[in-house]
């Protein structure tokens, strides 16, 4: 099985020091057991009790975008989460909840690594339906409206992990969501883990600056806070119900010509803009052709300006 670092950095002349992501403290090498495979495992029939393994490999081999985004997160952080719950997940009857866009790959990855844990996934992008026939026994996917409440008893989970929710909830709705997280986390030992790609980029070109500035104004008009990491951190502190609140940041390149990681990140940026589509273009006073041209120009600028994006992970433990 190939090294995921090689796959994301690129090989030979395509590698570039600028594409190396800042590692976690003390991380001097890649742990291949933590890497996401991009190679087909069709020749390996030893799938054990996890029938999704071969399906997961085929998704990666086909360069499925959502699988690649999961790999980008994992490559950046060298882990699926930073909360100190590994022993609990490995040896105890732990319960894990994941909420966000593209949560399917995260759930499969964690349920595979921790077969004694029970993992629930609430996927706001409905990505889990792509592999519903190969879900392992220790994971469950739900399609629910979180704002109506989580269908779990108080003090249920050892870990709640979220990702890619910037566009999902308004500021007022985030207050409700945080209260639900607090309710279902176990007191004293339950950890909350929040992961987002920030909408503030470094080394922006003029097209990128125009797009991102307008996108932030567009979100504010919809009562959505574009600086979601600061909002999340403030809500945690304001609740007075969490301790050991930590904020971690890592940067990744959007330069598609220097690394596979940059190519994936640039594609994610473009797809995000296309998803906003008509609403954002109308807000900017652009027709579809003008908007598409602006997005394409922005993606081309990433290479010239060496644009980078910031990922933020926040972890916090629920008080007793």
C-alpha positions in Angstrom: 0.0 0.0 0.0 1.4 3.4 -1.0 2.3 6.2 1.4 -0.5 8.8 1.5 2.1 11.5 1.9 3.6 10.6 -1.4 0.1 10.5 -3.0 -0.8 14.0 -1.7 2.6 15.7 -2.2 3.1 14.2 -5.7 6.3 12.4 -6.8 9.5 13.4 -8.5 9.6 16.8 -10.0 6.0 17.5 -8.9 7.0 17.6 -5.2 7.7 21.1 -3.7 8.6 22.1 -0.2 5.8 24.6 -0.2 3.3 21.8 -0.3 4.5 20.3 3.0 1.9 20.9 5.6 3.0 22.0 9.1 3.1 18.7 11.2 1.7 18.3 14.6 4.3 18.9 17.3 6.8 16.1 17.4 5.5 14.6 14.2 8.6 13.9 12.1 7.3 11.2 9.9 4.1 9.8 8.5 2.5 6.9 10.3 1.3 4.7 7.4 -1.2 3.0 9.7 -3.0 6.4 10.0 -2.8 7.2 6.2 -5.6 6.9 3.8 -4.9 4.5 0.9 -5.4 5.7 -2.6 -4.7 2.3 -4.1 -7.0 -0.4 -5.0 -7.1 -3.4 -2.6 -8.9 -5.7 -4.9 -6.2 -8.3 -4.6 -6.6 -8.3 -0.8 -9.5 -10.4 0.2 -8.7 -10.4 4.0 -11.3 -7.8 4.9 -12.1 -9.3 8.2 -15.3 -8.1 9.7 -15.3 -4.8 7.9 -16.9 -5.4 4.4 -16.5 -1.7 3.6 -12.7 -1.9 3.2 -12.6 -2.9 -0.4 -15.4 -0.4 -1.3 -13.4 2.3 0.4 -10.3 1.5 -1.6 -12.2 1.6 -4.9 -13.5 5.1 -4.0 -10.0 6.3 -3.4 -8.7 4.6 -6.5 -11.3 6.4 -8.6 -10.3 9.8 -7.2 -13.7 10.4 -5.7 -13.6 14.0 -4.7 -15.2 13.6 -1.2 -12.8 10.8 -0.4 -10.0 13.1 -1.5 -11.2 15.9 0.8 -11.2 13.5 3.7 -7.6 12.5 2.8 -6.6 16.2 2.7 -7.9 16.7 6.2 -6.2 13.5 7.4 -3.0 14.4 5.7 -2.9 17.9 7.1 -3.4 16.7 10.7 -2.0 13.1 10.5 -5.1 12.0 12.4 -8.9 12.0 12.3 -9.2 13.9 15.6 -7.0 15.5 18.2 -9.1 14.8 21.3 -7.3 12.4 23.8 -9.8 9.5 23.5 -7.8 6.9 21.6 -7.6 4.5 24.5 -11.2 4.8 25.3 -12.2 4.1 21.7 -9.8 1.2 21.4 -10.5 -0.7 24.5 -13.8 0.6 25.9 -17.4 0.5 24.8 -17.1 4.1 23.5 -19.7 6.0 21.5 -18.8 8.5 18.8 -21.0 10.9 16.9 -19.9 12.7 13.7 -21.8 15.6 12.1 -21.0 17.5 8.9 -20.5 17.5 5.1 -18.7 14.5 3.8 -18.9 12.7 7.1 -19.2 9.3 5.5 -15.5 8.7 4.9 -14.6 9.9 8.5 -17.2 7.4 10.0 -15.9 4.5 7.9 -12.3 5.3 8.8 -12.9 5.6 12.5 -15.2 2.6 12.7 -12.5 0.6 10.9 -9.7 1.7 13.2 -11.8 1.3 16.4 -14.0 -1.8 15.9 -15.1 -1.9 19.6 -16.5 1.6 19.4 -19.9 2.5 18.1 -19.9 5.3 15.5 -22.9 7.3 14.4 -22.7 9.7 11.4 -25.1 12.5 10.5 -24.1 13.6 7.0 -25.5 17.0 5.8 -24.4 16.2 2.3 -26.0 12.8 2.1 -22.6 11.4 1.0 -23.2 8.2 3.0 -25.7 7.0 0.5 -22.9 6.4 -1.9 -21.7 3.3 0.0 -24.8 2.3 2.0 -24.4 -1.3 1.0 -21.0 -1.6 2.7 -21.5 0.0 6.1 -19.7 -1.9 8.9 -21.6 -3.3 11.8 -20.2 -0.7 14.3 -21.4 2.3 12.4 -24.8 3.9 11.7 -25.8 6.7 9.4 -28.7 9.0 10.2 -30.5 11.6 8.2 -32.1 14.0 10.7 -32.7 17.7 11.3 -30.2 18.4 14.1 -32.1 21.7 14.9 -35.1 19.5 16.1 -32.8 17.7 18.5 -30.5 14.8 18.5 -32.2 11.4 19.0 -30.0 10.4 21.9 -30.2 10.3 25.6 -28.3 12.7 27.8 -24.6 11.9 28.5 -24.3 9.4 25.6 -21.1 10.2 23.7 -17.4 10.0 24.5 -16.5 12.0 21.3 -18.5 14.3 19.0 -16.7 15.4 15.9 -17.9 17.9 13.3 -16.5 19.2 10.0 -17.4 21.5 7.1 -20.4 23.2 8.7 -19.6 26.8 7.8 -22.6 27.1 5.5 -25.0 24.9 7.5 -26.2 27.0 10.5 -26.8 30.6 11.4 -25.3 32.1 14.5 -28.6 31.5 16.4 -28.8 28.0 15.2 -25.2 27.3 16.3 -26.3 28.1 19.9 -29.0 25.4 19.7 -26.6 22.9 18.1 -23.9 23.5 20.8 -26.5 23.0 23.5 -27.4 19.7 22.0 -23.8 18.7 21.8 -23.4 19.6 25.5 -26.5 17.6 26.4 -25.4 14.3 24.8 -21.7 14.4 25.7 -20.6 12.4 28.8 -19.8 14.7 31.7 -16.1 14.9 32.7 -14.9 12.6 29.9 -16.8 13.6 26.7 -14.8 15.6 24.1 -16.1 17.9 21.4 -13.9 18.2 18.2 -14.7 20.9 15.6 -12.9 21.1 12.2 -13.4 23.8 9.6 -11.7 25.3 6.6 -11.6 29.1 7.2 -12.9 31.5 4.6 -10.0 33.8 5.1 -7.1 33.0 2.7 -3.5 34.1 2.6 -1.8 35.4 -0.5 -5.0 36.0 -2.4 -5.0 37.2 -6.0 -7.5 40.0 -7.1 -10.1 37.5 -8.3 -9.9 35.4 -5.2 -10.2 38.5 -3.0 -13.2 39.6 -4.9 -14.9 36.2 -4.5 -14.1 35.7 -0.9 -15.0 39.2 0.2 -18.4 39.0 -1.5 -19.0 35.5 -0.2 -18.4 36.6 3.4 -20.8 39.5 2.9 -23.3 37.1 1.3 -23.2 34.8 4.3 -23.5 37.7 6.8 -26.7 38.8 5.0 -28.0 35.3 5.7 -27.0 35.6 9.4 -24.2 33.0 8.9 -20.9 33.9 10.6 -18.1 33.4 8.0 -15.5 33.3 10.8 -16.9 30.1 12.2 -13.9 29.1 14.3 -14.1 32.2 16.3 -17.9 31.8 16.7 -17.4 28.2 17.9 -14.7 29.1 20.4 -16.8 32.0 21.8 -19.8 29.7 22.2 -17.7 27.2 24.1 -16.3 29.8 26.5 -19.7 31.5 27.0 -21.4 28.2 28.0 -19.1 27.8 31.0 -19.6 24.1 30.5 -16.4 23.1 28.8 -12.8 22.9 29.9 -9.4 22.4 28.3 -10.5 24.4 25.3 -7.8 24.2 22.6 -7.5 25.9 19.2 -5.1 24.3 16.6 -4.4 25.7 13.2 -2.7 24.2 10.1 -2.3 25.6 6.6 -2.6 23.8 3.2 -1.7 25.0 -0.2 -4.2 25.6 -3.0 -1.5 25.4 -5.6 -2.6 22.7 -8.0 0.6 22.6 -9.9 2.8 21.7 -7.0 1.0 18.9 -5.2 -2.0 16.6 -5.2 -3.1 18.2 -1.9 -3.2 21.6 -3.6 -5.1 20.2 -6.6 -7.8 18.8 -4.2 -8.0 22.0 -2.2 -8.4 24.1 -5.4 -11.1 21.8 -6.6 -12.9 22.1 -3.2 -12.8 25.9 -3.4 -14.2 25.8 -7.0 -17.0 23.3 -6.0 -17.9 25.4 -3.0 -18.3 28.5 -5.3 -20.3 26.5 -7.8 -22.6 25.2 -5.1 -23.4 28.7 -4.0 -23.9 29.4 -7.7 -26.9 31.5 -8.6 -27.5 33.0 -5.2 -23.9 34.3 -4.9 -23.7 35.4 -8.5 -27.0 37.3 -8.1 -25.7 38.9 -4.9 -22.6 40.0 -6.8 -24.6 41.3 -9.7 -23.0 38.9 -12.2 -24.5 36.7 -14.8 -23.6 33.0 -14.8 -20.9 33.3 -17.4 -19.2 36.2 -15.6 -19.4 34.3 -12.3 -17.9 31.1 -13.7 -15.1 33.1 -15.4 -14.3 34.8 -12.0 -14.1 31.4 -10.3 -11.8 30.0 -13.0 -9.6 33.1 -12.8 -9.4 32.6 -9.0 -8.3 29.0 -9.3 -5.6 30.0 -11.8 -4.3 32.7 -9.4 -3.7 30.1 -6.7 -0.5 29.0 -8.5 0.7 32.5 -9.2 0.1 33.9 -5.8 0.9 30.8 -3.8 -2.5 31.0 -2.0 -3.0 29.0 1.2 -6.1 28.1 3.3 -6.3 27.7 7.0 -7.9 24.7 8.8 -8.9 25.1 12.4 -9.5 22.4 14.9 -11.1 23.2 18.3 -11.3 20.6 21.0 -12.9 20.9 24.4 -13.9 18.6 27.3 -17.3 18.7 28.9 -17.2 19.7 32.6 -18.4 17.3 35.3 
